[in-house]
Amino acid sequence: MRILYAEDERDLNDLVTRRLVAEGYGVDSCLDGQQAWDYLQAADYDAAILDIMMPHLDGLSVLKKLRAAGKTTPVLLLTARDAIADRVAGLDSGANDYLVKPFGVMELVSCVKAVLRRAAAAAPAPAPK
């Protein structure tokens, strides 16, 4: 499974990337929203984890561009914004889940697994041969 992780806090980015790799995921990580958008255009990912407040392009904008491009990549949003209106805006923009900072790394891993399970369950069955 290949995951894109976009987080501008370098230490958190490194910590989460290492944990996801230890869990067996292939991870491409980046530090700003424009890089995230570039990665998402260049490759297909099984899931994306996007911080909302990033430089150059915020995570919500990346998510909206992704959905406008017709991509259904499951997206987990991360943010310190914990107001209900913020969560609703994120989910209504097309996010599959929303996790508020601070979070435990294992909580994030669990959310990623849940997002991937839901995506797999929603995927159409392969056509019979």
All heavy atoms as an XYZ file, in Angstrom:
972
protein
N       0.845     -1.181      0.000
C       0.000      0.000      0.000
C       0.888      1.241      0.000
O       1.822      1.335      0.775
C      -0.877      0.028      1.236
C      -1.894     -1.057      1.348
S      -3.481     -0.340      0.986
C      -4.311     -1.736      0.360
N       0.531      2.175     -0.829
C       1.313      3.404     -0.978
C       0.516      4.597     -0.454
O      -0.632      4.805     -0.849
C       1.648      3.599     -2.445
C       2.649      4.685     -2.707
C       3.103      4.593     -4.140
N       4.022      5.664     -4.429
C       4.334      6.062     -5.629
N       3.791      5.466     -6.681
N       5.175      7.039     -5.821
N       1.158      5.363      0.435
C       0.505      6.494      1.084
C       1.305      7.763      0.843
O       2.536      7.748      0.920
C       0.382      6.242      2.603
C      -0.526      5.044      2.868
C      -0.140      7.480      3.328
C      -0.575      4.613      4.314
N       0.598      8.855      0.589
C       1.218     10.178      0.554
C       0.944     10.843      1.895
O      -0.202     10.884      2.347
C       0.646     11.041     -0.562
C       1.166     12.485     -0.556
C       2.652     12.530     -0.877
C       0.375     13.351     -1.499
N       1.997     11.370      2.524
C       1.848     12.068      3.793
C       2.400     13.481      3.639
O       3.575     13.668      3.338
C       2.585     11.320      4.903
C       2.549     12.003      6.244
C       1.363     12.510      6.764
C       3.699     12.158      6.992
C       1.322     13.140      7.995
C       3.675     12.776      8.228
C       2.489     13.269      8.719
O       2.451     13.895      9.944
N       1.542     14.482      3.810
C       1.933     15.888      3.678
C       1.751     16.587      5.015
O       0.629     16.741      5.498
C       1.094     16.572      2.601
N       2.856     16.994      5.600
C       2.877     17.647      6.919
C       4.068     18.582      6.958
O       5.189     18.158      6.693
C       2.992     16.581      8.013
C       3.357     17.090      9.388
C       2.310     18.003      9.981
O       1.158     17.564     10.145
O       2.662     19.167     10.266
N       3.829     19.867      7.285
C       4.917     20.841      7.253
C       5.763     20.861      8.520
O       6.852     21.426      8.502
C       4.384     22.244      6.940
C       3.454     22.775      8.008
O       2.642     21.994      8.542
O       3.517     23.975      8.300
N       5.320     20.256      9.591
C       6.147     20.161     10.799
C       7.118     18.999     10.603
O       6.743     17.832     10.676
C       5.279     19.936     12.034
C       4.368     21.102     12.356
C       3.488     20.828     13.554
O       3.935     20.147     14.500
O       2.325     21.285     13.523
N       8.378     19.338     10.351
C       9.378     18.339      9.946
C       9.512     17.177     10.932
O       9.564     16.010     10.527
C      10.731     19.024      9.732
C      11.763     18.121      9.069
C      13.037     18.876      8.746
N      12.834     19.983      7.825
C      12.810     19.859      6.496
N      12.950     18.675      5.944
N      12.639     20.914      5.728
N       9.564     17.466     12.249
C       9.730     16.395     13.237
C       8.537     15.444     13.224
O       8.703     14.225     13.284
C       9.934     16.961     14.644
C      11.285     17.645     14.809
O      12.193     17.400     13.987
O      11.436     18.425     15.771
N       7.329     15.991     13.154
C       6.128     15.159     13.096
C       6.105     14.366     11.793
O       5.757     13.180     11.782
C       4.874     16.020     13.240
C       3.538     15.279     13.242
C       3.474     14.249     14.365
C       2.386     16.277     13.358
N       6.491     15.003     10.705
C       6.542     14.330      9.410
C       7.474     13.112      9.496
O       7.106     12.017      9.077
C       7.016     15.319      8.339
C       6.890     14.765      6.940
O       7.353     13.680      6.647
N       6.265     15.533      6.059
N       8.662     13.313     10.057
C       9.624     12.213     10.177
C       9.096     11.091     11.067
O       9.195      9.912     10.726
C      10.956     12.719     10.731
C      11.706     13.615      9.761
O      11.402     13.605      8.553
O      12.611     14.341     10.227
N       8.519     11.453     12.207
C       8.005     10.468     13.156
C       6.895      9.618     12.538
O       6.929      8.386     12.595
C       7.485     11.168     14.417
C       6.782     10.286     15.445
C       7.784      9.366     16.131
C       6.054     11.144     16.468
N       5.923     10.270     11.938
C       4.796      9.549     11.351
C       5.250      8.716     10.155
O       4.828      7.561      9.999
C       3.658     10.520     10.969
C       2.597      9.822     10.134
C       3.042     11.122     12.228
N       6.117      9.272      9.334
C       6.621      8.513      8.180
C       7.307      7.231      8.635
O       7.037      6.152      8.091
C       7.574      9.381      7.335
O       6.856     10.503      6.824
C       8.168      8.595      6.180
N       8.173      7.343      9.644
C       8.868      6.152     10.157
C       7.869      5.116     10.683
O       8.026      3.918     10.460
C       9.862      6.533     11.252
C      11.138      7.156     10.728
C      12.254      7.218     11.769
N      11.832      7.736     13.055
C      11.822      9.027     13.415
N      12.243      9.935     12.558
N      11.430      9.396     14.619
N       6.839      5.567     11.387
C       5.847      4.645     11.954
C       5.060      3.944     10.851
O       4.818      2.739     10.914
C       4.895      5.405     12.879
C       3.870      4.537     13.567
C       4.521      3.703     14.645
N       4.399      2.310     14.271
C       5.072      1.322     14.804
N       5.957      1.543     15.753
N       4.892      0.094     14.433
N       4.648      4.703      9.831
C       3.903      4.099      8.733
C       4.757      3.083      7.972
O       4.266      2.016      7.595
C       3.372      5.177      7.786
C       2.244      6.045      8.337
C       1.994      7.240      7.410
C       0.971      5.239      8.536
N       6.020      3.400      7.767
C       6.936      2.463      7.102
C       7.090      1.205      7.960
O       7.065      0.079      7.442
C       8.295      3.135      6.809
C       9.339      2.108      6.386
C       8.130      4.207      5.730
N       7.216      1.376      9.272
C       7.321      0.227     10.183
C       6.063     -0.644     10.133
O       6.126     -1.855     10.367
C       7.581      0.700     11.615
N       4.929     -0.042      9.812
C       3.669     -0.781      9.684
C       3.554     -1.470      8.329
O       2.568     -2.159      8.065
C       2.474      0.159      9.885
C       2.329      0.690     11.287
C       1.850     -0.367     12.281
O       1.065     -1.260     11.893
O       2.258     -0.289     13.453
N       4.527     -1.260      7.447
C       4.539     -1.941      6.157
C       4.044     -1.135      4.973
O       3.904     -1.671      3.874
N       3.791      0.156      5.170
C       3.326      1.001      4.072
C       4.515      1.616      3.334
O       5.530      1.936      3.933
C       2.434      2.135      4.597
C       1.179      1.646      5.266
C       1.047      1.684      6.643
C       0.124      1.132      4.520
C      -0.107      1.224      7.274
C      -1.035      0.669      5.127
C      -1.139      0.714      6.510
O      -2.273      0.256      7.118
N       4.335      1.818      2.043
C       5.268      2.630      1.274
C       4.804      4.067      1.430
O       3.615      4.354      1.226
N       5.693      4.965      1.806
C       5.290      6.342      2.109
C       6.127      7.334      1.317
O       7.352      7.273      1.336
C       5.432      6.649      3.621
C       5.004      8.073      3.924
C       4.633      5.658      4.453
N       5.435      8.226      0.628
C       6.071      9.414      0.072
C       5.651     10.543      0.982
O       4.457     10.708      1.252
C       5.573      9.698     -1.351
C       6.066      8.673     -2.359
O       7.136      8.078     -2.131
O       5.367      8.467     -3.370
N       6.615     11.309      1.477
C       6.257     12.417      2.363
C       6.755     13.731      1.780
O       7.748     13.767      1.064
C       6.812     12.202      3.772
O       8.217     12.188      3.771
N       6.019     14.788      2.107
C       6.388     16.116      1.635
C       6.013     17.134      2.705
O       5.305     16.807      3.669
C       5.747     16.431      0.299
S       3.958     16.322      0.276
N       6.496     18.363      2.520
C       6.390     19.371      3.566
C       5.482     20.546      3.226
O       5.370     21.469      4.019
C       7.797     19.892      3.922
C       8.748     18.830      4.469
C      10.183     19.354      4.477
C       8.322     18.394      5.864
N       4.846     20.541      2.061
C       3.912     21.628      1.764
C       2.841     21.158      0.796
O       2.959     20.097      0.173
C       4.628     22.881      1.244
C       5.220     22.735     -0.141
O       4.451     22.500     -1.100
O       6.442     22.878     -0.279
N       1.787     21.946      0.708
C       0.636     21.565     -0.087
C       0.894     21.496     -1.580
O       0.323     20.650     -2.272
N       1.731     22.371     -2.096
C       2.034     22.324     -3.524
C       2.762     21.032     -3.873
O       2.457     20.395     -4.885
C       2.860     23.531     -3.969
C       3.103     23.576     -5.473
C       1.816     23.602     -6.281
O       0.964     24.455     -6.083
N       1.655     22.650     -7.207
N       3.712     20.630     -3.020
C       4.387     19.349     -3.245
C       3.380     18.201     -3.192
O       3.446     17.275     -4.008
C       5.468     19.116     -2.190
C       6.684     19.977     -2.331
C       7.681     19.720     -1.194
O       7.296     19.401     -0.076
N       8.952     19.888     -1.491
N       2.457     18.263     -2.244
C       1.438     17.212     -2.125
C       0.633     17.119     -3.413
O       0.402     16.024     -3.936
C       0.529     17.489     -0.931
N       0.203     18.257     -3.925
C      -0.573     18.267     -5.165
C       0.250     17.703     -6.317
O      -0.252     16.927     -7.128
C      -1.079     19.669     -5.470
C      -1.813     19.762     -6.767
C      -1.531     20.583     -7.808
C      -2.959     18.990     -7.173
N      -2.424     20.365     -8.838
C      -3.309     19.398     -8.477
C      -3.709     17.993     -6.569
C      -4.380     18.844     -9.183
C      -4.778     17.439     -7.276
C      -5.102     17.870     -8.568
N       1.533     18.064     -6.395
C       2.409     17.542     -7.442
C       2.512     16.017     -7.355
O       2.414     15.317     -8.369
C       3.794     18.179     -7.355
C       3.796     19.668     -7.695
O       2.801     20.166     -8.279
O       4.786     20.349     -7.348
N       2.716     15.497     -6.147
C       2.785     14.043     -5.945
C       1.476     13.378     -6.369
O       1.481     12.345     -7.031
C       3.046     13.705     -4.471
C       4.494     13.670     -4.052
C       5.097     14.776     -3.467
C       5.257     12.512     -4.198
C       6.417     14.740     -3.048
C       6.581     12.465     -3.786
C       7.156     13.583     -3.212
O       8.465     13.541     -2.803
N       0.358     13.951     -5.959
C      -0.947     13.349     -6.247
C      -1.273     13.352     -7.738
O      -2.004     12.485     -8.218
C      -2.048     14.061     -5.459
C      -2.043     13.752     -3.958
C      -2.866     14.780     -3.204
C      -2.537     12.335     -3.699
N      -0.729     14.305     -8.470
C      -0.926     14.327     -9.922
C      -0.037     13.312    -10.621
O      -0.395     12.792    -11.680
C      -0.616     15.715    -10.477
C      -1.633     16.766    -10.106
C      -1.251     18.090    -10.723
O      -1.706     18.402    -11.812
N      -0.410     18.840    -10.044
N       1.123     13.041    -10.026
C       2.113     12.194    -10.676
C       1.919     10.697    -10.427
O       2.423      9.879    -11.196
C       3.519     12.595    -10.212
N       1.206     10.344     -9.355
C       1.086      8.927     -9.008
C      -0.272      8.643     -8.380
O      -0.945      9.558     -7.904
C       2.200      8.544     -8.027
N      -0.641      7.380     -8.399
C      -1.861      6.943     -7.725
C      -1.472      6.402     -6.357
O      -0.564      5.573     -6.244
C      -2.569      5.862     -8.534
C      -3.200      6.419     -9.800
O      -3.703      7.565     -9.751
O      -3.187      5.718    -10.824
N      -2.161      6.868     -5.336
C      -1.912      6.443     -3.963
C      -3.123      5.690     -3.434
O      -4.251      5.956     -3.836
C      -1.631      7.667     -3.071
C      -0.308      8.300     -3.362
C      -0.183      9.333     -4.283
C       0.852      7.848     -2.732
C       1.042      9.905     -4.575
C       2.083      8.407     -3.017
C       2.174      9.435     -3.942
O       3.399      9.989     -4.222
N      -2.854      4.779     -2.511
C      -3.944      4.061     -1.848
C      -4.627      4.959     -0.835
O      -5.798      4.746     -0.516
C      -3.404      2.797     -1.173
C      -2.860      1.822     -2.203
O      -3.665      1.343     -3.028
O      -1.643      1.559     -2.203
N      -3.902      5.950     -0.321
C      -4.470      6.934      0.614
C      -3.539      8.134      0.691
O      -2.349      8.044      0.357
C      -4.644      6.327      2.009
N      -4.102      9.252      1.141
C      -3.312     10.464      1.379
C      -3.664     11.001      2.761
O      -4.830     10.962      3.167
C      -3.597     11.520      0.321
N      -2.644     11.466      3.448
C      -2.817     12.116      4.748
C      -2.361     13.548      4.554
O      -1.198     13.789      4.211
C      -1.967     11.429      5.836
C      -2.273      9.938      5.908
C      -2.185     12.109      7.183
C      -1.258      9.140      6.725
N      -3.281     14.501      4.740
C      -2.975     15.901      4.466
C      -3.188     16.759      5.705
O      -4.295     16.781      6.263
C      -3.889     16.435      3.353
C      -3.887     15.701      2.019
C      -4.961     16.280      1.100
C      -2.513     15.780      1.368
N      -2.138     17.468      6.105
C      -2.301     18.497      7.127
C      -3.075     19.632      6.464
O      -2.870     19.920      5.279
C      -0.920     18.969      7.581
C      -0.975     20.029      8.665
O      -1.969     20.076      9.411
O      -0.018     20.812      8.766
N      -3.957     20.262      7.199
C      -4.725     21.351      6.592
C      -3.894     22.619      6.472
O      -3.863     23.259      5.425
C      -6.036     21.619      7.367
C      -6.984     20.447      7.153
C      -6.676     22.924      6.895
C      -8.319     20.582      7.853
N      -3.198     22.994      7.525
C      -2.458     24.262      7.508
C      -1.015     24.023      7.067
O      -0.140     23.731      7.878
C      -2.525     24.913      8.889
C      -3.943     25.314      9.252
S      -4.096     26.148     10.834
C      -3.923     24.780     11.966
N      -0.798     24.136      5.740
C       0.535     23.972      5.160
C       0.843     25.176      4.282
O      -0.067     25.825      3.777
C       0.591     22.715      4.277
C       0.512     21.415      5.016
S       0.772     20.004      3.911
C      -0.717     20.025      2.915
N       2.127     25.431      4.082
C       2.495     26.534      3.187
C       2.211     26.201      1.713
O       2.074     25.048      1.347
C       4.001     26.698      3.422
C       4.463     25.467      4.103
C       3.273     24.809      4.724
N       2.138     27.247      0.926
C       1.985     27.224     -0.534
C       0.601     26.804     -1.001
O       0.081     27.369     -1.943
C       3.060     26.387     -1.213
C       4.448     26.779     -0.846
N       4.981     28.004     -1.152
C       5.409     26.116     -0.147
C       6.213     28.083     -0.670
N       6.500     26.954     -0.060
N       0.020     25.809     -0.380
C      -1.317     25.342     -0.722
C      -1.809     24.565      0.497
O      -1.146     23.627      0.931
C      -1.251     24.433     -1.959
C      -2.534     24.062     -2.675
C      -3.261     25.301     -3.210
C      -2.237     23.118     -3.826
N      -2.928     24.983      1.062
C      -3.392     24.293      2.277
C      -4.016     22.949      1.911
O      -4.373     22.698      0.752
C      -4.379     25.174      3.058
C      -5.652     25.430      2.294
O      -6.538     24.553      2.320
O      -5.768     26.504      1.663
N      -4.126     22.088      2.906
C      -4.627     20.734      2.681
C      -6.047     20.680      2.135
O      -6.359     19.812      1.323
N      -6.915     21.600      2.572
C      -8.281     21.626      2.028
C      -8.270     21.944      0.536
O      -9.032     21.354     -0.230
C      -9.141     22.646      2.768
C      -9.813     22.179      4.047
C     -10.608     23.314      4.682
C     -10.697     20.978      3.825
N      -7.406     22.864      0.138
C      -7.303     23.198     -1.288
C      -6.788     22.011     -2.093
O      -7.273     21.742     -3.197
C      -6.398     24.414     -1.493
O      -6.969     25.550     -0.894
N      -5.814     21.300     -1.541
C      -5.304     20.093     -2.211
C      -6.433     19.086     -2.360
O      -6.637     18.511     -3.441
C      -4.124     19.474     -1.426
C      -3.709     18.139     -2.032
C      -2.935     20.428     -1.381
N      -7.191     18.880     -1.295
C      -8.308     17.940     -1.332
C      -9.339     18.347     -2.380
O      -9.801     17.509     -3.167
C      -8.961     17.863      0.052
C     -10.237     17.050      0.169
C     -10.019     15.598     -0.219
C     -10.798     17.169      1.576
N      -9.692     19.614     -2.414
C     -10.682     20.085     -3.391
C     -10.184     19.899     -4.822
O     -10.953     19.497     -5.710
C     -11.032     21.545     -3.124
C     -11.870     21.720     -1.862
C     -12.090     23.182     -1.542
C     -12.839     23.343     -0.221
N     -12.986     24.753      0.157
N      -8.904     20.169     -5.070
C      -8.336     19.969     -6.404
C      -8.345     18.483     -6.779
O      -8.630     18.127     -7.921
C      -6.905     20.515     -6.449
C      -6.824     22.030     -6.415
C      -5.401     22.522     -6.262
C      -4.611     22.441     -7.505
N      -4.245     23.687     -8.139
N      -8.040     17.650     -5.796
C      -8.026     16.205     -6.018
C      -9.410     15.716     -6.423
O      -9.565     14.976     -7.400
C      -7.552     15.499     -4.741
C      -7.383     13.992     -4.787
C      -6.210     13.618     -5.678
C      -7.169     13.452     -3.376
N     -10.417     16.145     -5.698
C     -11.793     15.726     -6.000
C     -12.269     16.323     -7.325
O     -12.949     15.649     -8.105
C     -12.745     16.104     -4.862
C     -12.442     15.387     -3.543
C     -12.519     13.879     -3.681
N     -12.298     13.205     -2.405
C     -11.322     12.343     -2.178
N     -10.473     12.030     -3.142
N     -11.202     11.776     -1.001
N     -11.902     17.573     -7.607
C     -12.277     18.201     -8.875
C     -11.647     17.467    -10.062
O     -12.219     17.450    -11.153
C     -11.875     19.674     -8.889
N     -10.486     16.858     -9.831
C      -9.814     16.093    -10.885
C     -10.416     14.701    -11.039
O      -9.966     13.917    -11.878
C      -8.316     15.987    -10.574
N     -11.411     14.377    -10.223
C     -12.083     13.092    -10.331
C     -11.407     11.950     -9.600
O     -11.797     10.801     -9.754
N     -10.397     12.265     -8.807
C      -9.680     11.217     -8.079
C     -10.422     10.879     -6.787
O     -10.866     11.759     -6.062
C      -8.250     11.632     -7.785
C      -7.397     11.738     -9.038
C      -5.939     11.670     -8.714
C      -5.123     11.635     -9.990
N      -3.757     11.225     -9.733
N     -10.512      9.594     -6.501
C     -11.233      9.118     -5.318
C     -10.296      8.618     -4.223
O     -10.734      7.930     -3.300
C     -12.210      7.993     -5.709
O     -11.473      6.925     -6.309
C     -13.286      8.503     -6.668
N      -9.033      8.969     -4.314
C      -8.056      8.569     -3.303
C      -8.598      8.881     -1.908
O      -9.004     10.014     -1.646
C      -6.737      9.357     -3.505
O      -6.296      9.181     -4.843
C      -5.666      8.900     -2.519
N      -8.633      7.898     -1.015
C      -9.076      8.183      0.350
C      -8.145      9.193      1.019
O      -6.921      9.086      0.905
C      -8.992      6.829      1.056
C      -8.977      5.816     -0.031
C      -8.326      6.484     -1.205
N      -8.729     10.184      1.695
C      -7.949     11.253      2.319
C      -8.301     11.368      3.794
O      -9.471     11.451      4.165
C      -8.202     12.602      1.615
C      -7.523     13.743      2.359
C      -7.715     12.543      0.168
N      -7.256     11.382      4.617
C      -7.372     11.666      6.042
C      -6.794     13.053      6.263
O      -5.637     13.305      5.919
C      -6.585     10.633      6.856
C      -6.395     10.897      8.336
C      -7.724     10.950      9.077
C      -5.487      9.842      8.952
N      -7.603     13.964      6.797
C      -7.135     15.316      7.096
C      -6.623     15.383      8.526
O      -7.216     14.797      9.437
C      -8.260     16.335      6.930
C      -8.737     16.629      5.520
C      -9.910     17.614      5.552
C      -7.605     17.185      4.662
N      -5.525     16.103      8.719
C      -4.971     16.363     10.041
C      -4.977     17.854     10.284
O      -4.639     18.629      9.389
C      -3.515     15.891     10.124
C      -3.223     14.441      9.832
C      -1.718     14.202      9.891
C      -3.937     13.539     10.822
N      -5.326     18.268     11.504
C      -5.302     19.695     11.800
C      -5.445     19.954     13.284
O      -5.945     19.111     14.031
C      -6.429     20.435     11.054
O      -6.297     21.837     11.271
C      -7.784     19.975     11.515
N      -5.014     21.128     13.684
C      -5.236     21.583     15.058
C      -6.615     22.219     15.175
O      -7.082     22.484     16.274
C      -4.156     22.581     15.455
N      -7.265     22.463     14.051
C      -8.607     23.062     14.060
C      -9.614     22.010     14.520
O      -9.870     21.044     13.805
C      -8.978     23.556     12.671
C      -8.098     24.667     12.181
C      -8.512     25.064     10.785
N      -7.684     26.149     10.299
C      -7.746     26.612      9.070
N      -8.595     26.082      8.201
N      -6.972     27.604      8.704
N     -10.181     22.230     15.707
C     -11.058     21.206     16.262
C     -12.523     21.620     16.366
O     -13.339     20.884     16.900
C     -10.556     20.763     17.632
C     -10.560     21.888     18.655
O     -10.802     23.047     18.278
O     -10.310     21.591     19.840
N     -12.873     22.774     15.820
C     -14.261     23.212     15.857
C     -15.116     22.314     14.956
O     -14.645     21.818     13.924
C     -14.391     24.665     15.405
N     -16.343     22.119     15.348
C     -17.246     21.281     14.555
C     -17.357     21.813     13.130
O     -17.342     21.039     12.166
C     -18.631     21.186     15.231
C     -18.503     20.365     16.521
C     -19.662     20.563     14.292
C     -19.745     20.348     17.381
N     -17.436     23.120     12.977
C     -17.543     23.708     11.628
C     -16.332     23.348     10.769
O     -16.477     23.113      9.552
C     -17.695     25.222     11.718
N     -15.146     23.298     11.361
C     -13.939     22.922     10.612
C     -14.005     21.461     10.177
O     -13.665     21.118      9.048
C     -12.683     23.162     11.450
C     -12.414     24.630     11.682
O     -12.606     25.427     10.749
O     -12.009     24.978     12.810
N     -14.432     20.591     11.089
C     -14.548     19.170     10.760
C     -15.588     18.961      9.655
O     -15.356     18.201      8.706
C     -14.903     18.354     11.996
C     -13.707     18.232     12.943
C     -14.046     17.409     14.135
N     -14.654     18.311     15.115
C     -15.067     17.959     16.304
N     -14.986     16.717     16.694
N     -15.581     18.850     17.124
N     -16.713     19.638      9.770
C     -17.758     19.529      8.754
C     -17.232     20.021      7.405
O     -17.447     19.377      6.374
C     -19.027     20.307      9.183
C     -20.004     20.453      8.038
C     -19.690     19.619     10.375
N     -16.524     21.139      7.399
C     -15.963     21.670      6.142
C     -15.006     20.669      5.511
O     -15.028     20.463      4.290
C     -15.262     23.002      6.391
N     -14.170     20.049      6.319
C     -13.229     19.061      5.795
C     -13.923     17.850      5.208
O     -13.612     17.403      4.101
N     -14.874     17.322      5.942
C     -15.600     16.141      5.461
C     -16.469     16.478      4.254
O     -16.538     15.698      3.299
C     -16.435     15.544      6.594
C     -15.604     14.960      7.745
C     -16.491     14.652      8.941
C     -14.828     13.729      7.301
N     -17.104     17.641      4.272
C     -17.924     18.049      3.123
C     -17.085     18.347      1.880
O     -17.596     18.323      0.767
C     -18.786     19.268      3.475
C     -19.992     18.909      4.329
O     -20.269     17.698      4.512
O     -20.665     19.839      4.815
N     -15.812     18.624      2.064
C     -14.912     18.857      0.929
C     -14.444     17.557      0.289
O     -13.758     17.574     -0.722
C     -13.703     19.676      1.372
O     -14.111     20.968      1.752
N     -14.787     16.437      0.919
C     -14.436     15.148      0.324
C     -13.474     14.307      1.131
O     -13.051     13.247      0.662
N     -13.123     14.738      2.340
C     -12.235     13.918      3.171
C     -12.973     12.671      3.629
O     -14.188     12.682      3.822
C     -11.754     14.710      4.384
N     -12.224     11.598      3.805
C     -12.801     10.355      4.296
C     -12.752     10.263      5.818
O     -13.497      9.505      6.418
C     -12.060      9.163      3.687
C     -12.191      9.155      2.187
O     -11.479      9.885      1.506
N     -13.112      8.388      1.672
N     -11.862     11.039      6.427
C     -11.775     11.099      7.883
C     -11.018     12.357      8.262
O     -10.409     13.015      7.408
C     -11.076      9.858      8.440
C     -11.526      9.493      9.854
O     -12.160     10.341     10.528
O     -11.253      8.370     10.286
N     -11.061     12.675      9.553
C     -10.526     13.944     10.053
C      -9.969     13.668     11.436
O     -10.685     13.159     12.299
C     -11.690     14.924     10.125
C     -11.359     16.373     10.384
C     -11.392     17.296      9.349
C     -11.063     16.829     11.661
C     -11.133     18.642      9.570
C     -10.801     18.173     11.890
C     -10.839     19.066     10.844
O     -10.588     20.394     11.069
N      -8.703     13.956     11.655
C      -8.061     13.697     12.936
C      -7.482     14.998     13.475
O      -6.771     15.709     12.766
C      -6.950     12.651     12.769
C      -6.273     12.136     14.023
C      -7.270     11.470     14.976
C      -5.183     11.137     13.643
N      -7.824     15.304     14.728
C      -7.403     16.558     15.348
C      -6.074     16.369     16.079
O      -5.874     15.376     16.789
C      -8.499     17.061     16.319
C      -8.041     18.319     17.044
C      -9.796     17.328     15.560
N      -5.167     17.342     15.907
C      -3.901     17.375     16.632
C      -4.142     17.963     18.015
O      -4.986     18.850     18.149
C      -2.885     18.259     15.904
C      -2.447     17.749     14.571
C      -1.503     18.768     13.936
C      -1.048     18.340     12.567
N      -0.153     19.337     11.963
N      -3.426     17.554     19.015
C      -2.422     16.479     18.984
C      -3.104     15.113     18.959
O      -4.192     14.938     19.467
C      -1.647     16.682     20.281
C      -2.620     17.318     21.212
C      -3.530     18.149     20.352
N      -2.434     14.161     18.346
C      -2.944     12.799     18.257
C      -1.804     11.851     18.589
O      -0.633     12.205     18.520
C      -3.491     12.499     16.857
C      -2.493     12.754     15.762
C      -1.516     11.833     15.435
C      -2.536     13.946     15.056
C      -0.591     12.088     14.438
C      -1.622     14.215     14.041
C      -0.642     13.277     13.739
N      -2.161     10.646     18.968
C      -1.157      9.600     19.152
C      -0.839      8.989     17.807
O      -1.723      8.842     16.959
N       0.409      8.637     17.593
C       0.815      8.078     16.301
C       0.054      6.786     16.015
O      -0.373      6.551     14.877
C       2.340      7.869     16.237
C       2.753      7.194     14.943
C       3.062      9.195     16.376
N      -0.167      5.964     17.023
C      -0.911      4.721     16.800
C      -2.380      5.018     16.478
O      -3.014      4.269     15.742
C      -0.776      3.784     17.998
C       0.643      3.222     18.148
S       1.395      2.590     16.606
C       0.288      1.266     16.192
N      -2.917      6.133     17.009
C      -4.272      6.543     16.645
C      -4.322      6.888     15.154
O      -5.248      6.499     14.447
C      -4.698      7.744     17.482
C      -6.072      8.267     17.161
C      -6.446      9.516     17.951
O      -5.541     10.203     18.494
O      -7.648      9.814     18.012
N      -3.309      7.589     14.674
C      -3.247      7.924     13.254
C      -3.149      6.662     12.414
O      -3.861      6.519     11.416
C      -2.058      8.846     12.963
C      -1.916      9.162     11.471
C      -1.884     10.652     11.241
C      -0.673      8.512     10.919
N      -2.306      5.725     12.813
C      -2.164      4.464     12.077
C      -3.501      3.739     12.031
O      -3.911      3.223     10.987
C      -1.060      3.577     12.690
C      -1.069      2.180     12.085
C       0.310      4.226     12.503
N      -4.207      3.723     13.150
C      -5.517      3.084     13.202
C      -6.504      3.767     12.263
O      -7.285      3.096     11.563
C      -6.041      3.105     14.638
O      -7.273      2.454     14.722
N      -6.489      5.101     12.203
C      -7.356      5.842     11.276
C      -7.018      5.517      9.830
O      -7.919      5.357      8.999
C      -7.248      7.341     11.523
S      -8.115      7.906     12.992
N      -5.736      5.407      9.514
C      -5.314      5.057      8.154
C      -5.853      3.679      7.787
O      -6.414      3.481      6.702
C      -3.775      5.107      8.012
C      -3.313      4.468      6.710
C      -3.280      6.544      8.117
N      -5.705      2.728      8.698
C      -6.211      1.376      8.435
C      -7.723      1.397      8.207
O      -8.232      0.722      7.303
C      -5.862      0.446      9.595
C      -4.390      0.116      9.673
C      -4.091     -0.744     10.890
C      -2.597     -1.050     11.000
N      -2.297     -1.842     12.206
N      -8.438      2.174      8.998
C      -9.896      2.258      8.852
C     -10.278      2.882      7.513
O     -11.200      2.408      6.831
C     -10.499      3.053     10.008
N      -9.589      3.948      7.128
C      -9.862      4.599      5.843
C      -9.607      3.619      4.692
O     -10.402      3.528      3.751
C      -8.999      5.876      5.695
C      -8.946      6.356      4.260
C      -9.509      6.975      6.606
N      -8.525      2.875      4.785
C      -8.208      1.903      3.736
C      -9.231      0.765      3.695
O      -9.619      0.321      2.610
C      -6.795      1.354      3.937
C      -5.669      2.347      3.657
C      -4.334      1.800      4.148
C      -5.599      2.688      2.179
N      -9.692      0.304      4.858
C     -10.717     -0.747      4.897
C     -12.015     -0.267      4.256
O     -12.631     -0.983      3.457
C     -11.008     -1.173      6.343
C     -10.061     -2.180      6.920
C     -10.595     -2.790      8.213
N     -11.049     -1.824      9.192
C     -10.277     -1.266     10.125
N      -8.999     -1.573     10.194
N     -10.785     -0.402     10.977
N     -12.429      0.951      4.614
C     -13.673      1.487      4.046
C     -13.552      1.647      2.529
O     -14.496      1.369      1.789
C     -14.046      2.811      4.714
C     -14.531      2.635      6.137
C     -15.146      3.904      6.701
N     -14.260      5.056      6.729
C     -13.535      5.423      7.772
N     -13.568      4.741      8.895
N     -12.774      6.505      7.707
N     -12.396      2.107      2.075
C     -12.187      2.279      0.629
C     -12.238      0.927     -0.090
O     -12.829      0.815     -1.162
C     -10.863      2.988      0.362
N     -11.629     -0.084      0.503
C     -11.637     -1.408     -0.101
C     -13.049     -1.981     -0.147
O     -13.449     -2.601     -1.134
C     -10.708     -2.344      0.658
N     -13.817     -1.749      0.909
C     -15.191     -2.266      0.951
C     -16.082     -1.553     -0.067
O     -17.017     -2.158     -0.591
C     -15.764     -2.096      2.362
N     -15.785     -0.297     -0.351
C     -16.602      0.482     -1.284
C     -16.197      0.290     -2.734
O     -16.940      0.660     -3.646
C     -16.518      1.956     -0.932
N     -15.027     -0.294     -2.960
C     -14.530     -0.476     -4.338
C     -15.401     -1.471     -5.077
O     -15.840     -2.482     -4.508
C     -13.078     -0.957     -4.316
N     -15.666     -1.212     -6.355
C     -16.458     -2.155     -7.135
C     -15.720     -3.484     -7.293
O     -14.498     -3.517     -7.384
C     -16.645     -1.462     -8.484
C     -15.609     -0.404     -8.546
C     -15.227     -0.078     -7.125
N     -16.472     -4.555     -7.319
C     -15.890     -5.875     -7.509
C     -15.359     -5.979     -8.932
O     -15.922     -5.407     -9.868
C     -16.937     -6.948     -7.268
N     -14.266     -6.716     -9.123
C     -13.736     -6.884    -10.486
C     -14.748     -7.613    -11.364
O     -15.493     -8.473    -10.897
C     -12.469     -7.719    -10.300
C     -12.365     -8.051     -8.856
C     -13.494     -7.405     -8.123
N     -14.771     -7.241    -12.625
C     -15.690     -7.870    -13.572
C     -15.286     -9.325    -13.781
O     -14.099     -9.633    -13.862
C     -15.657     -7.118    -14.891
N     -16.267    -10.218    -13.867
C     -15.940    -11.629    -14.109
C     -15.318    -11.802    -15.490
O     -15.657    -11.081    -16.423
C     -17.293    -12.348    -14.003
C     -18.339    -11.294    -13.971
C     -17.676     -9.972    -13.731
N     -14.445    -12.787    -15.596
C     -13.770    -13.047    -16.879
C     -14.476    -14.099    -17.649
O     -15.087    -14.965    -17.242
C     -12.320    -13.438    -16.642
C     -11.534    -12.283    -16.091
C     -10.085    -12.675    -15.923
C      -9.319    -11.495    -15.360
N      -7.940    -11.742    -15.248
